[in-house]
Amino acid sequence: MLLCPLCDSPSRFYARDRRRAFHQCSHCQLVFADPATHVDRDEEKRLYETHENDPHDPHYRDFLSRLWQPLQQVCQNLSYRTALDFGSGPGPTLHLMMQESGIDAHHYDPIYSPDETVLSESYDVVTCTEVIEHFYYPQREFIKLRRLVKPGGTLATMTKPYVSADLFPNWHYKNDLTHVSFFTDQTYRYIAQRFGFSVDRVSDQVTFFRCVKSC
């Protein structure tokens, strides 16, 4: 029996494909890959570099706009001024889109932009686009993210939505070996409760966590 990497509760077998087994937490309902199948950092980096993330590519900007378009309205309504794109990848782009809207935006990535001085600050907005599915240790990462978000601020995430157990073995998204954590509606509710957020499912892929004033 494996313990959940988000809430430390017992898990049960969920699904298997030809390369990995997956388990689901009995409490927060996170679906996660068996840690024994996690790739090492060198292989992780090699796989990331097969992605084409170009700041000048209008298609990539359109993709990021799935999160940025609704978030931009939130930033305007709440007069947000500072932002951090967490997990910005090999072609940092979202922070540029935020800067173009007048936001003082920075970016961080543990592989490609590892300057941790930006992690010593807190921000009105923290974004994670196609990032949380890569979290080997989501409890540790959400503790870090919570510290980065100011009271009243927003953590904005984008990842593919959960699919049912019968569809999961043929789901293309889990075939990327760097994708190890998959989030259900119950998982989002757990994260909100555990880390002091309210939660807003903006779309099937985009979720906003608002840090309540008392957290």
GROMACS elastic network, one bead per residue, 0.5 to 0.9 nm:
[ bonds ]
;  ai    aj funct       b0    kb
    1    10     6  0.67303   500
    1    11     6  0.63998   500
    1    12     6  0.68947   500
    1    13     6  0.84381   500
    2     5     6  0.87981   500
    2     8     6  0.89322   500
    2     9     6  0.85281   500
    2    10     6  0.61821   500
    2    11     6  0.56648   500
    2    12     6  0.75775   500
    2    23     6  0.77983   500
    2    25     6  0.87616   500
    2    34     6  0.80863   500
    3     6     6  0.87133   500
    3     7     6  0.81107   500
    3     8     6  0.51449   500
    3     9     6  0.53721   500
    3    11     6  0.57720   500
    3    25     6  0.75549   500
    4     7     6  0.56362   500
    4     9     6  0.52569   500
    4    10     6  0.61484   500
    4    11     6  0.61042   500
    4    23     6  0.85325   500
    4    24     6  0.77116   500
    4    25     6  0.55568   500
    4    26     6  0.84225   500
    4    27     6  0.86980   500
    4    28     6  0.84365   500
    4    29     6  0.89269   500
    4    30     6  0.74841   500
    4    31     6  0.86576   500
    4    32     6  0.79142   500
    5     8     6  0.58144   500
    5     9     6  0.82889   500
    5    25     6  0.88324   500
    5    30     6  0.86472   500
    5    32     6  0.81137   500
    5   136     6  0.75115   500
    5   137     6  0.55064   500
    5   138     6  0.61128   500
    5   139     6  0.61932   500
    5   140     6  0.85986   500
    6     9     6  0.82544   500
    6    25     6  0.87485   500
    6    28     6  0.79384   500
    6    30     6  0.75188   500
    6   137     6  0.68669   500
    6   138     6  0.51682   500
    6   140     6  0.78644   500
    6   142     6  0.86016   500
    6   191     6  0.86427   500
    7    10     6  0.89780   500
    7    25     6  0.82931   500
    7    27     6  0.77734   500
    7    28     6  0.69118   500
    7    30     6  0.89528   500
    7   138     6  0.88201   500
    7   139     6  0.66933   500
    7   190     6  0.86783   500
    7   194     6  0.89444   500
    8    11     6  0.88864   500
    8    25     6  0.85459   500
    8   139     6  0.86940   500
    9    25     6  0.64379   500
    9    26     6  0.66627   500
    9    27     6  0.62469   500
    9    28     6  0.80499   500
   10    24     6  0.86401   500
   10    25     6  0.60783   500
   10    26     6  0.59994   500
   10    27     6  0.77102   500
   11    14     6  0.87943   500
   11    23     6  0.60926   500
   11    24     6  0.52302   500
   11    26     6  0.52393   500
   11    27     6  0.81059   500
   11    29     6  0.85632   500
   11    31     6  0.89289   500
   12    22     6  0.87669   500
   12    23     6  0.54266   500
   12    24     6  0.54601   500
   12    25     6  0.64970   500
   12    26     6  0.68623   500
   13    16     6  0.84922   500
   13    21     6  0.77225   500
   13    22     6  0.63415   500
   13    24     6  0.63867   500
   14    21     6  0.77199   500
   14    22     6  0.54382   500
   14    24     6  0.56207   500
   14    31     6  0.75611   500
   14    32     6  0.88933   500
   14   165     6  0.67459   500
   14   168     6  0.89871   500
   15    20     6  0.86342   500
   15    21     6  0.60214   500
   15    22     6  0.52278   500
   15    23     6  0.68361   500
   15    24     6  0.88660   500
   15   165     6  0.66809   500
   15   166     6  0.84106   500
   15   168     6  0.70742   500
   15   169     6  0.64297   500
   16    19     6  0.77293   500
   16    20     6  0.58408   500
   16    22     6  0.59839   500
   16    23     6  0.88733   500
   16   168     6  0.86275   500
   16   169     6  0.63192   500
   17    20     6  0.55628   500
   17    21     6  0.65247   500
   17    22     6  0.85701   500
   17   168     6  0.89577   500
   17   169     6  0.56627   500
   17   170     6  0.80352   500
   17   175     6  0.87429   500
   18    21     6  0.84049   500
   19    37     6  0.80270   500
   19   175     6  0.87075   500
   19   177     6  0.88604   500
   20    33     6  0.67984   500
   20    34     6  0.68742   500
   20    36     6  0.89037   500
   20    37     6  0.63786   500
   20   177     6  0.87131   500
   21    32     6  0.86870   500
   21    33     6  0.60542   500
   21    34     6  0.56805   500
   21    37     6  0.81975   500
   22    31     6  0.66822   500
   22    32     6  0.54747   500
   22    34     6  0.56416   500
   22   180     6  0.86557   500
   23    30     6  0.82246   500
   23    31     6  0.55893   500
   23    32     6  0.54706   500
   23    33     6  0.63861   500
   23    34     6  0.69317   500
   24    27     6  0.87734   500
   24    28     6  0.85481   500
   24    29     6  0.56712   500
   24    30     6  0.55641   500
   24    32     6  0.63683   500
   24    33     6  0.89424   500
   25    28     6  0.58137   500
   25    30     6  0.53504   500
   25    31     6  0.65415   500
   25    32     6  0.82174   500
   26    29     6  0.58366   500
   26    30     6  0.83679   500
   27    30     6  0.82369   500
   27   186     6  0.86304   500
   27   187     6  0.86133   500
   27   190     6  0.87020   500
   28   184     6  0.83587   500
   28   186     6  0.59135   500
   28   188     6  0.83037   500
   28   189     6  0.81592   500
   28   190     6  0.58479   500
   28   191     6  0.83824   500
   29   183     6  0.75623   500
   29   184     6  0.63582   500
   29   185     6  0.83414   500
   29   186     6  0.60775   500
   29   187     6  0.55467   500
   29   190     6  0.88697   500
   30   181     6  0.69884   500
   30   182     6  0.60262   500
   30   183     6  0.53638   500
   30   184     6  0.62981   500
   30   186     6  0.80058   500
   30   187     6  0.55975   500
   30   188     6  0.89607   500
   31   162     6  0.86160   500
   31   180     6  0.81892   500
   31   181     6  0.59261   500
   31   182     6  0.50231   500
   31   183     6  0.65644   500
   31   184     6  0.78132   500
   32    35     6  0.82874   500
   32   136     6  0.86324   500
   32   179     6  0.88007   500
   32   180     6  0.54034   500
   32   182     6  0.61656   500
   32   183     6  0.88155   500
   33    36     6  0.83440   500
   33    37     6  0.71623   500
   33    38     6  0.76751   500
   33   136     6  0.87972   500
   33   179     6  0.81473   500
   33   181     6  0.67206   500
   33   182     6  0.88578   500
   34    37     6  0.57300   500
   34    38     6  0.73502   500
   34   180     6  0.81684   500
   35    38     6  0.53205   500
   35   136     6  0.77449   500
   35   180     6  0.84433   500
   36    39     6  0.86510   500
   37   177     6  0.82918   500
   38    44     6  0.89828   500
   38   136     6  0.79035   500
   38   177     6  0.72960   500
   38   178     6  0.73989   500
   38   180     6  0.76892   500
   39    42     6  0.81024   500
   39    43     6  0.60018   500
   39    44     6  0.60709   500
   39   177     6  0.70172   500
   39   178     6  0.70271   500
   40    43     6  0.54873   500
   40    44     6  0.60472   500
   40    45     6  0.86876   500
   41    45     6  0.60763   500
   41    46     6  0.85656   500
   41   111     6  0.87156   500
   42    45     6  0.52106   500
   42    46     6  0.62684   500
   42    47     6  0.87606   500
   43    47     6  0.62132   500
   43    48     6  0.85998   500
   43   178     6  0.89599   500
   44    47     6  0.52577   500
   44    48     6  0.62516   500
   44    49     6  0.87629   500
   44   177     6  0.80928   500
   44   178     6  0.62411   500
   45    48     6  0.50367   500
   45    49     6  0.62742   500
   45   111     6  0.74703   500
   46    49     6  0.52778   500
   46    50     6  0.69691   500
   47    50     6  0.54459   500
   47    51     6  0.75579   500
   47   176     6  0.82937   500
   47   177     6  0.82434   500
   47   178     6  0.75756   500
   48    51     6  0.56586   500
   48    52     6  0.88772   500
   48    89     6  0.78212   500
   48    90     6  0.76533   500
   48   178     6  0.82415   500
   49    52     6  0.74573   500
   49    53     6  0.89999   500
   49    90     6  0.71628   500
   51    90     6  0.85062   500
   52    60     6  0.83762   500
   52    90     6  0.86009   500
   52    91     6  0.79428   500
   53    56     6  0.88300   500
   53    57     6  0.76665   500
   53    60     6  0.65143   500
   53    89     6  0.78982   500
   53    90     6  0.67885   500
   53    92     6  0.76269   500
   53    93     6  0.79648   500
   54    57     6  0.52209   500
   54    58     6  0.86366   500
   54    60     6  0.68306   500
   54    61     6  0.85767   500
   54    90     6  0.84938   500
   54    91     6  0.53594   500
   54    92     6  0.77819   500
   54    93     6  0.73475   500
   55    58     6  0.79978   500
   55    60     6  0.73173   500
   55    61     6  0.71817   500
   55    91     6  0.61693   500
   55    92     6  0.65821   500
   55    94     6  0.81772   500
   55    96     6  0.80668   500
   56    59     6  0.88845   500
   56    60     6  0.80500   500
   56    61     6  0.78318   500
   56    93     6  0.82875   500
   57    60     6  0.53592   500
   57    61     6  0.64230   500
   57    62     6  0.87360   500
   58    62     6  0.60537   500
   58    63     6  0.85729   500
   59    63     6  0.62344   500
   59    64     6  0.87508   500
   60    64     6  0.63317   500
   60    65     6  0.85798   500
   60    93     6  0.85937   500
   61    64     6  0.50648   500
   61    65     6  0.60765   500
   61    93     6  0.75526   500
   61    94     6  0.77872   500
   61    97     6  0.82029   500
   62    66     6  0.69846   500
   63    66     6  0.57592   500
   63    67     6  0.81045   500
   64    67     6  0.57520   500
   64    68     6  0.61577   500
   64    69     6  0.84287   500
   64    93     6  0.84343   500
   64    94     6  0.67859   500
   64   129     6  0.73907   500
   64   158     6  0.89503   500
   65    69     6  0.51086   500
   65    70     6  0.81228   500
   65    71     6  0.89434   500
   65    94     6  0.86490   500
   66    69     6  0.60421   500
   66    70     6  0.74242   500
   66   158     6  0.83603   500
   66   203     6  0.88531   500
   66   205     6  0.84220   500
   66   206     6  0.75379   500
   67    70     6  0.60743   500
   67    71     6  0.61654   500
   67    72     6  0.85752   500
   67   127     6  0.87414   500
   67   129     6  0.76369   500
   67   156     6  0.75458   500
   67   157     6  0.76245   500
   67   158     6  0.66583   500
   67   202     6  0.87514   500
   67   205     6  0.85144   500
   67   206     6  0.61476   500
   67   207     6  0.85925   500
   68    72     6  0.56582   500
   68    73     6  0.85911   500
   68    94     6  0.78397   500
   68    97     6  0.81653   500
   68    98     6  0.80692   500
   69    72     6  0.53037   500
   69    73     6  0.68688   500
   70    73     6  0.54139   500
   70    74     6  0.66828   500
   70    75     6  0.89477   500
   70   202     6  0.78284   500
   71    75     6  0.61753   500
   71    76     6  0.86544   500
   71   125     6  0.89798   500
   71   154     6  0.89548   500
   71   156     6  0.75443   500
   71   208     6  0.83613   500
   72    76     6  0.62503   500
   72    77     6  0.86333   500
   72    98     6  0.80649   500
   72   101     6  0.82441   500
   73    76     6  0.51339   500
   73    77     6  0.61297   500
   73    78     6  0.85964   500
   74    77     6  0.50921   500
   74    78     6  0.60370   500
   74    79     6  0.81315   500
   74    80     6  0.80241   500
   74   154     6  0.87937   500
   75    78     6  0.53703   500
   75    79     6  0.55677   500
   75    81     6  0.76415   500
   75   103     6  0.87831   500
   75   124     6  0.84691   500
   75   125     6  0.80651   500
   76    79     6  0.51124   500
   76    80     6  0.66776   500
   77    80     6  0.80200   500
   78   152     6  0.88887   500
   78   153     6  0.87890   500
   79   124     6  0.89875   500
   80    83     6  0.80947   500
   80   103     6  0.75239   500
   80   123     6  0.87304   500
   80   124     6  0.55507   500
   80   125     6  0.72233   500
   80   153     6  0.78792   500
   81   102     6  0.77310   500
   81   103     6  0.50873   500
   81   104     6  0.60499   500
   81   105     6  0.82727   500
   81   123     6  0.82233   500
   81   124     6  0.65364   500
   81   125     6  0.82819   500
   82   103     6  0.56881   500
   82   105     6  0.57021   500
   82   106     6  0.82492   500
   82   122     6  0.85289   500
   82   123     6  0.53208   500
   82   124     6  0.52816   500
   82   125     6  0.64197   500
   82   126     6  0.87886   500
   83    95     6  0.77088   500
   83    98     6  0.79027   500
   83   103     6  0.68877   500
   83   104     6  0.62071   500
   83   106     6  0.62535   500
   83   107     6  0.83203   500
   83   122     6  0.84930   500
   83   123     6  0.52684   500
   83   124     6  0.58144   500
   83   126     6  0.56212   500
   83   127     6  0.77359   500
   84    95     6  0.71224   500
   84   104     6  0.86076   500
   84   105     6  0.55521   500
   84   107     6  0.52588   500
   84   108     6  0.72706   500
   84   118     6  0.80029   500
   84   119     6  0.89038   500
   84   122     6  0.85848   500
   84   123     6  0.66485   500
   84   124     6  0.84747   500
   84   125     6  0.63930   500
   84   127     6  0.63717   500
   84   128     6  0.89956   500
   84   148     6  0.84509   500
   85    88     6  0.58121   500
   85    92     6  0.84511   500
   85    93     6  0.89421   500
   85    94     6  0.67959   500
   85    95     6  0.59399   500
   85   105     6  0.74349   500
   85   106     6  0.62496   500
   85   108     6  0.62401   500
   85   109     6  0.84631   500
   85   125     6  0.83602   500
   85   126     6  0.58048   500
   85   128     6  0.63204   500
   85   129     6  0.81541   500
   86    89     6  0.87808   500
   86   106     6  0.86844   500
   86   107     6  0.59740   500
   86   108     6  0.50588   500
   86   109     6  0.62264   500
   86   110     6  0.89695   500
   86   126     6  0.66468   500
   86   127     6  0.58416   500
   86   128     6  0.54349   500
   86   129     6  0.81276   500
   86   131     6  0.79316   500
   86   145     6  0.84799   500
   87    92     6  0.88122   500
   87   107     6  0.75214   500
   87   108     6  0.57084   500
   87   110     6  0.70608   500
   87   111     6  0.87037   500
   87   112     6  0.87710   500
   87   113     6  0.85080   500
   87   127     6  0.83559   500
   87   128     6  0.63051   500
   87   129     6  0.75857   500
   87   130     6  0.83372   500
   87   131     6  0.59845   500
   87   132     6  0.88040   500
   88    91     6  0.70873   500
   88    92     6  0.50387   500
   88    93     6  0.74044   500
   88    94     6  0.76419   500
   88    95     6  0.83068   500
   88   107     6  0.60553   500
   88   108     6  0.58631   500
   88   109     6  0.53489   500
   88   110     6  0.89612   500
   88   112     6  0.79649   500
   88   113     6  0.76993   500
   88   127     6  0.89506   500
   88   128     6  0.78148   500
   88   129     6  0.78435   500
   88   131     6  0.83199   500
   89    92     6  0.59308   500
   89    93     6  0.88990   500
   89   108     6  0.82409   500
   89   109     6  0.59837   500
   89   110     6  0.86222   500
   89   111     6  0.76560   500
   89   112     6  0.61827   500
   89   113     6  0.77942   500
   89   131     6  0.88718   500
   90   109     6  0.84050   500
   90   111     6  0.83020   500
   90   112     6  0.57524   500
   90   113     6  0.82386   500
   91   112     6  0.86632   500
   92    95     6  0.69633   500
   92    96     6  0.76628   500
   92   107     6  0.72607   500
   92   108     6  0.87721   500
   92   109     6  0.89848   500
   92   113     6  0.88097   500
   93    96     6  0.52514   500
   93    97     6  0.65549   500
   93    98     6  0.89046   500
   93   107     6  0.89666   500
   94    97     6  0.50266   500
   94    98     6  0.62926   500
   94    99     6  0.86034   500
   94   105     6  0.88481   500
   94   107     6  0.84656   500
   94   127     6  0.85521   500
   94   129     6  0.86628   500
   95    99     6  0.60786   500
   95   100     6  0.85729   500
   95   103     6  0.86407   500
   95   104     6  0.85799   500
   95   105     6  0.52860   500
   95   106     6  0.58897   500
   95   107     6  0.62342   500
   96   100     6  0.61489   500
   96   101     6  0.87657   500
   96   105     6  0.74111   500
   96   106     6  0.84527   500
   97   100     6  0.51052   500
   97   101     6  0.67214   500
   97   103     6  0.89606   500
   97   105     6  0.89195   500
   98   101     6  0.51792   500
   98   102     6  0.67161   500
   98   103     6  0.54927   500
   98   104     6  0.76202   500
   98   105     6  0.62231   500
   99   102     6  0.50413   500
   99   104     6  0.59702   500
   99   105     6  0.57480   500
   99   106     6  0.86624   500
  100   103     6  0.72961   500
  102   105     6  0.86420   500
  105   125     6  0.88533   500
  106   118     6  0.74512   500
  107   113     6  0.73331   500
  107   118     6  0.77712   500
  108   111     6  0.88613   500
  108   112     6  0.78966   500
  108   113     6  0.51837   500
  108   114     6  0.61358   500
  108   115     6  0.67733   500
  108   116     6  0.74739   500
  108   118     6  0.72103   500
  108   119     6  0.81062   500
  109   112     6  0.53749   500
  109   114     6  0.53607   500
  109   115     6  0.79788   500
  109   116     6  0.89268   500
  110   113     6  0.61274   500
  110   115     6  0.80330   500
  110   116     6  0.84264   500
  111   114     6  0.58883   500
  113   116     6  0.85625   500
  114   117     6  0.88852   500
  115   118     6  0.66817   500
  115   119     6  0.82335   500
  116   119     6  0.51724   500
  116   120     6  0.71970   500
  117   120     6  0.55055   500
  117   121     6  0.76959   500
  118   121     6  0.58340   500
  118   122     6  0.84436   500
  119   122     6  0.74615   500
  119   144     6  0.85138   500
  119   147     6  0.87900   500
  119   148     6  0.68316   500
  120   148     6  0.78580   500
  121   147     6  0.86743   500
  121   148     6  0.65255   500
  121   149     6  0.89058   500
  122   125     6  0.86980   500
  122   126     6  0.87995   500
  122   147     6  0.68724   500
  122   149     6  0.53873   500
  122   150     6  0.55977   500
  123   126     6  0.65481   500
  123   148     6  0.60011   500
  123   149     6  0.51483   500
  123   150     6  0.54381   500
  123   153     6  0.70968   500
  123   154     6  0.86133   500
  124   148     6  0.86796   500
  124   149     6  0.61181   500
  124   150     6  0.55599   500
  124   151     6  0.80365   500
  124   152     6  0.74338   500
  124   154     6  0.63433   500
  124   155     6  0.85199   500
  125   148     6  0.86276   500
  125   149     6  0.64941   500
  125   150     6  0.79288   500
  125   153     6  0.57226   500
  125   155     6  0.58805   500
  125   156     6  0.73354   500
  126   145     6  0.76188   500
  126   148     6  0.71815   500
  126   149     6  0.64108   500
  126   153     6  0.81940   500
  126   154     6  0.64572   500
  126   156     6  0.62053   500
  126   157     6  0.85328   500
  127   154     6  0.83281   500
  127   155     6  0.58488   500
  127   157     6  0.58868   500
  127   158     6  0.83609   500
  128   131     6  0.53185   500
  128   132     6  0.67457   500
  128   155     6  0.77331   500
  128   156     6  0.61788   500
  128   158     6  0.63749   500
  128   159     6  0.86197   500
  129   132     6  0.77563   500
  129   156     6  0.79045   500
  129   157     6  0.56054   500
  129   159     6  0.67098   500
  129   206     6  0.87203   500
  130   133     6  0.67255   500
  130   134     6  0.79311   500
  130   157     6  0.75873   500
  130   158     6  0.55642   500
  130   159     6  0.50165   500
  130   160     6  0.79305   500
  131   134     6  0.55202   500
  131   135     6  0.72277   500
  131   157     6  0.78318   500
  131   158     6  0.75612   500
  131   159     6  0.72258   500
  131   179     6  0.89347   500
  132   135     6  0.53084   500
  132   138     6  0.75209   500
  132   141     6  0.86140   500
  132   157     6  0.74931   500
  132   158     6  0.79405   500
  132   159     6  0.70574   500
  132   179     6  0.86680   500
  132   180     6  0.89548   500
  132   181     6  0.70927   500
  132   182     6  0.82243   500
  132   183     6  0.87939   500
  133   136     6  0.83650   500
  133   138     6  0.88657   500
  133   159     6  0.67692   500
  133   160     6  0.84501   500
  133   178     6  0.79578   500
  133   179     6  0.51659   500
  133   180     6  0.57871   500
  133   182     6  0.58237   500
  133   183     6  0.79242   500
  134   137     6  0.89349   500
  134   138     6  0.87010   500
  134   178     6  0.57136   500
  134   180     6  0.56441   500
  134   181     6  0.63768   500
  135   138     6  0.50973   500
  135   139     6  0.87860   500
  135   140     6  0.89473   500
  135   141     6  0.70723   500
  135   178     6  0.87291   500
  135   179     6  0.79141   500
  135   180     6  0.67171   500
  135   181     6  0.62675   500
  136   141     6  0.87474   500
  136   178     6  0.89349   500
  136   179     6  0.88261   500
  136   180     6  0.64639   500
  136   181     6  0.71593   500
  137   140     6  0.56123   500
  137   141     6  0.64019   500
  137   142     6  0.88497   500
  137   181     6  0.89088   500
  138   142     6  0.59313   500
  138   143     6  0.84103   500
  138   181     6  0.78529   500
  139   142     6  0.53459   500
  139   143     6  0.62579   500
  139   144     6  0.87235   500
  140   143     6  0.52339   500
  140   144     6  0.64128   500
  140   145     6  0.87963   500
  141   144     6  0.50240   500
  141   145     6  0.61506   500
  141   146     6  0.85927   500
  142   146     6  0.59102   500
  142   147     6  0.85063   500
  142   191     6  0.80744   500
  142   195     6  0.77044   500
  143   146     6  0.51958   500
  143   147     6  0.64798   500
  143   148     6  0.89133   500
  143   195     6  0.73902   500
  144   147     6  0.53066   500
  144   148     6  0.65473   500
  145   148     6  0.50634   500
  145   149     6  0.65881   500
  145   155     6  0.77399   500
  146   149     6  0.54497   500
  146   150     6  0.82512   500
  146   155     6  0.80938   500
  146   195     6  0.66741   500
  146   196     6  0.82652   500
  146   197     6  0.88367   500
  146   211     6  0.81053   500
  147   150     6  0.75747   500
  148   155     6  0.89308   500
  149   152     6  0.81095   500
  149   153     6  0.56551   500
  149   154     6  0.66114   500
  149   155     6  0.67465   500
  149   210     6  0.88909   500
  149   211     6  0.70929   500
  150   154     6  0.78949   500
  150   211     6  0.71360   500
  150   213     6  0.88928   500
  151   154     6  0.85501   500
  151   210     6  0.83970   500
  151   211     6  0.53551   500
  151   212     6  0.60566   500
  151   213     6  0.50773   500
  151   214     6  0.74459   500
  151   215     6  0.67061   500
  152   210     6  0.64325   500
  152   211     6  0.50186   500
  152   212     6  0.55071   500
  152   213     6  0.54963   500
  152   214     6  0.89787   500
  153   209     6  0.84253   500
  153   210     6  0.58325   500
  153   211     6  0.54148   500
  153   212     6  0.79414   500
  153   213     6  0.88727   500
  154   197     6  0.86604   500
  154   208     6  0.64852   500
  154   209     6  0.55109   500
  154   211     6  0.60492   500
  155   197     6  0.88659   500
  155   207     6  0.83896   500
  155   208     6  0.57944   500
  155   210     6  0.63848   500
  155   211     6  0.77226   500
  156   206     6  0.73190   500
  156   207     6  0.60029   500
  156   209     6  0.62554   500
  156   210     6  0.85182   500
  157   205     6  0.80963   500
  157   206     6  0.57345   500
  157   207     6  0.53018   500
  157   208     6  0.62768   500
  157   209     6  0.81159   500
  158   161     6  0.89921   500
  158   204     6  0.89082   500
  158   205     6  0.52755   500
  158   207     6  0.63808   500
  158   208     6  0.87878   500
  159   182     6  0.84517   500
  159   183     6  0.84711   500
  159   204     6  0.85856   500
  159   205     6  0.51773   500
  159   206     6  0.67419   500
  159   207     6  0.85757   500
  160   173     6  0.75354   500
  160   182     6  0.81435   500
  160   183     6  0.85737   500
  160   204     6  0.74108   500
  160   205     6  0.51722   500
  160   206     6  0.84178   500
  161   182     6  0.77833   500
  161   183     6  0.70301   500
  161   184     6  0.73292   500
  161   185     6  0.89434   500
  161   204     6  0.57174   500
  161   205     6  0.55455   500
  161   206     6  0.87583   500
  162   168     6  0.85824   500
  162   182     6  0.62733   500
  162   183     6  0.58801   500
  162   184     6  0.54276   500
  162   185     6  0.81474   500
  162   204     6  0.88687   500
  163   166     6  0.82580   500
  163   167     6  0.62572   500
  163   168     6  0.59816   500
  163   171     6  0.79219   500
  163   184     6  0.83141   500
  164   167     6  0.54085   500
  164   168     6  0.59944   500
  165   168     6  0.50612   500
  165   169     6  0.74619   500
  166   169     6  0.69820   500
  166   170     6  0.85284   500
  167   170     6  0.59145   500
  167   171     6  0.62729   500
  168   172     6  0.85641   500
  168   174     6  0.78533   500
  169   172     6  0.85739   500
  169   174     6  0.82802   500
  170   173     6  0.89456   500
  170   174     6  0.84933   500
  170   175     6  0.86069   500
  171   174     6  0.60372   500
  171   175     6  0.72728   500
  172   175     6  0.53351   500
  172   176     6  0.77484   500
  173   176     6  0.62782   500
  173   179     6  0.75527   500
  174   177     6  0.71588   500
  174   178     6  0.85684   500
  174   179     6  0.59501   500
  174   180     6  0.75045   500
  174   182     6  0.85669   500
  175   178     6  0.85710   500
  175   179     6  0.75770   500
  176   179     6  0.54801   500
  176   180     6  0.85108   500
  177   180     6  0.70761   500
  179   182     6  0.79578   500
  182   187     6  0.88238   500
  183   186     6  0.79351   500
  183   187     6  0.55637   500
  183   188     6  0.67733   500
  184   188     6  0.64993   500
  184   189     6  0.87723   500
  185   188     6  0.52223   500
  185   189     6  0.63833   500
  185   190     6  0.87202   500
  185   201     6  0.88076   500
  186   189     6  0.50330   500
  186   190     6  0.61505   500
  186   191     6  0.86695   500
  187   190     6  0.50328   500
  187   191     6  0.62211   500
  187   192     6  0.86683   500
  188   191     6  0.51103   500
  188   192     6  0.62549   500
  188   193     6  0.87025   500
  188   199     6  0.72954   500
  188   201     6  0.88326   500
  188   207     6  0.83174   500
  188   209     6  0.88916   500
  189   192     6  0.51428   500
  189   193     6  0.62435   500
  189   194     6  0.85357   500
  189   198     6  0.84184   500
  189   199     6  0.69826   500
  190   193     6  0.51578   500
  190   194     6  0.58791   500
  190   195     6  0.83547   500
  191   194     6  0.51563   500
  191   195     6  0.58469   500
  191   196     6  0.80332   500
  191   197     6  0.75635   500
  191   199     6  0.86874   500
  191   209     6  0.88309   500
  192   195     6  0.55641   500
  192   196     6  0.56969   500
  192   198     6  0.55420   500
  192   199     6  0.59737   500
  192   209     6  0.68442   500
  192   210     6  0.84981   500
  192   211     6  0.87106   500
  193   196     6  0.55732   500
  193   197     6  0.63586   500
  193   198     6  0.75898   500
  193   199     6  0.89939   500
  194   197     6  0.79100   500
  195   211     6  0.84439   500
  195   215     6  0.78892   500
  196   209     6  0.89890   500
  196   210     6  0.84052   500
  196   211     6  0.61415   500
  196   212     6  0.63844   500
  196   213     6  0.89873   500
  196   214     6  0.79860   500
  196   215     6  0.53089   500
  197   209     6  0.54946   500
  197   210     6  0.51283   500
  197   212     6  0.57136   500
  197   215     6  0.77666   500
  198   208     6  0.82786   500
  198   209     6  0.55979   500
  198   210     6  0.51292   500
  198   211     6  0.65604   500
  198   212     6  0.67203   500
  199   207     6  0.71262   500
  199   208     6  0.58892   500
  199   210     6  0.63781   500
  200   203     6  0.88499   500
  200   206     6  0.86973   500
  200   207     6  0.57512   500
  200   208     6  0.51266   500
  200   209     6  0.63905   500
  200   210     6  0.79952   500
  201   204     6  0.70393   500
  201   205     6  0.81233   500
  201   206     6  0.62806   500
  201   208     6  0.63986   500
  201   209     6  0.87124   500
  202   205     6  0.77515   500
  202   206     6  0.53637   500
  202   207     6  0.54466   500
  202   208     6  0.68486   500
  203   206     6  0.50265   500
  203   207     6  0.69199   500
  204   207     6  0.79670   500
  211   214     6  0.83000   500
  211   215     6  0.67124   500
  212   215     6  0.56910   500
